[in-house]
Amino acid sequence: MHISKVNISNFRGIKDASILMNGNVVFVGDNNSGKSTIFEAIDLVMGPDRLSRHPVIDEHDFYAGEYQKNKELVQINIEVVVVGLNDEQKIYFGNHIEWWNNNDNSILQGPPAVHTDDEGVEPALRLSFLGCYDPEEDDFTGQTYFTETLREGNNPELFRKSDKRKCGFLYLRTLRTGNRALSLERGSLLDIILQLKEIKPQMWENVISQLENISVAGDPELGITEILTSVQNSISNIVAYESADKPQLKVSNLTRENLRKVLTVFMGSGAYKENGLEYMTPYSHQGTGTINTLVLSLLSMIADIKENVIFAMEEPEIALPPHTQKRIVLSVIEKSTQALFTSHSPYVLEEFEPEQILVISKNEGMLVATPAGMPPTVKTKKYRDEFRRRFCESLLARRVLITEGRTEYDVYSTASRKMQQIHPEKSYSFDLNGIALVNAETDTQVSALGQYYKNLGKTVYAVFDKQDESVSKQISASVDFAYEANEHGIEDVVLKGIDSSVLLKFALEIVANGEWPSYLSDKKPVDGISDDELYKSLKQFFKHKKGDGSLAELIQFCNEDEMPLFIKSTIQKISETVYPETEHTGTDEV
């Protein structure tokens, strides 16, 4: 069983969205792009306890907070298509089964469906949540229905809690660790386990009764009761308030919801009191490793209890080291029929194939979920061996800078950090500007990668050497911002942009450190070397050292005034696109 499609209208920050899912999926996108809203929408449709809240929805659940427009009521409409039904589900939902065509991602229309035996066609369950404002009751209402019963002339049939439990949808929000994991708050991991086991804690009345009889400050010598009584007497002198006499301190406000918030599991600390008893502390005070292990164990228990379950989990990386992030993701995937995640961690994204990564973008409420897919020009083996981590990092960034080679990648990255160190009040560092660098490896791949990232909704930059006019135009058309050097190689961009005195000082330091290669001994720089010979020696040196970061070391060696003008100016211009108020520092236009 898995969700194949979700349609959302007028819900929170989403005015309209249609999202296709093929098996396990991880959603990535900027904060407030709508990732959590997608899960909240599915929970309204399929969550077994979501509709027990009152009100089910409120003003803030409507897009832009508008539940009426021109005196017309606005409706929240969320539709979920579930496929991959097992035999038990097919029998249970028999009367409501429809047919899903995987070839064109649509429901077969018309009773009876004439193509149910076609390849790619399978039984499906279509469910809809409808929510709106009720003027007569001055309240908000919402229910989930079998979608096929909403046709004109039919009696709408509710998709009840008992029906939902047959589908097994669990939504794990971000607030699941720390104090909440082993508390009894609704939605905590422990609460989810109790729900799945259909265990209803039978201790509330007993606990409330015991707490009611505890005298916290009944001893007159403590003075607290006396002060409370004095306050009450003072109030009584102003207004009659007989019903609130005899004030006392209580452990809690003695409601189930309050107790859910304060009850938590205590664990041994390893420290012992003088009486020999071990000192117990709230589990959240344990070490990070212990807490992480507990969370992982609880997730495994949930998966084991519910064999046929769709997990939706926000940010599995929270407060967890990379290896534990991966373990949680793999464990959830292994034990569920479908696993849905949101994440800001490249370590999480690495566990998914590129087509399982959905990049979320939103413009004026219109949300689009685009499968990342394999980046163009990247072979499968190379992707897995070298490109995967950097690719995942770029998917998490809002902006992408494409360089045509590893040397350019290192040079521009180093230069941006160097400029940030010199001017910490300005945002020159690509990291601080939310820009991920991607090495295209050749100039012929820059335009393809540029178009790829633009299609994913990224702001795309490209820096490249001097090109033929046709190639230059092609690259410029595929990115948002193109920066073309006046030289045909990054070595020339750097060496011709730095004064010869700085180059000589750098070269002599390499020689003094014994780092000049023996195979270039006849080109070894010495005091008094001509500028032309120095240039030729260093160019050959950097050509032989290409890809090992040596040219970036030269950039690091320079102070701001000594850095190549093109590189410095390009970084400034990129920064200005992110923060338009960034001031120029007197450099010429690129």
SULKA-V642672 format. One line per field, one symbol per residue. burial: I if it has 9 or more other C-alpha atoms within 8 Angstrom, else O. Layout:
BEGIN
burial: ???
END
This chain:
BEGIN
burial: IIIIIIIIIIIIIIIIIIIOIOIIIIIIIIOOIIIOIOIOIIIIIIIIOIIOOOOIIOOIIIIOIIIIOOOOIIIIIIIIIIIIIOOOIIOOIOOOIIIIIIOOOOOIOOOOIOOOOOOOIIIIIIIIIIIIIIOOOOIIIIIIIIIOIIOOOOOIOOIOOOOIIOIIIIIIOIOIOOIIIIIIIOIIIIIIIIIIOOOOOOOOOOOIOOIIOOOOIOOIOOOOIOOIIOOIOOIIOOOOOOOOOOIOOIIOOIOOOIIIIOOIOOOIIOOIOOOOOIIOIIIOOIOOOOIIOOIIOIIIIIIOIIOIIIIIIIIIIOOIOOOIIIOIIIIIIOIIIIIIIIIOIIIIIIIIOIIIIIIIIIOOIIIIIOIIIOOOOOOOOIIOOOIIIOIIIIIIIIIIIIIIIIIIIIIIIIIIIIIIOOOOOOIIIIOOIIIIIIIIIOIOIIIIIIIIIIOIOIIIIIIIIIIOOOOIOIIIOIIIOIIIIOIIOIIIIIIOIIOOOIIIOIIIOIIOOOOIOOOIOOOIIOOOOOOOOIIOIIIOIIOOIIOOIIIIOIIIOIOOOIIIIIIIIIIIOIIIOOOOOIOOOOOOOO
END
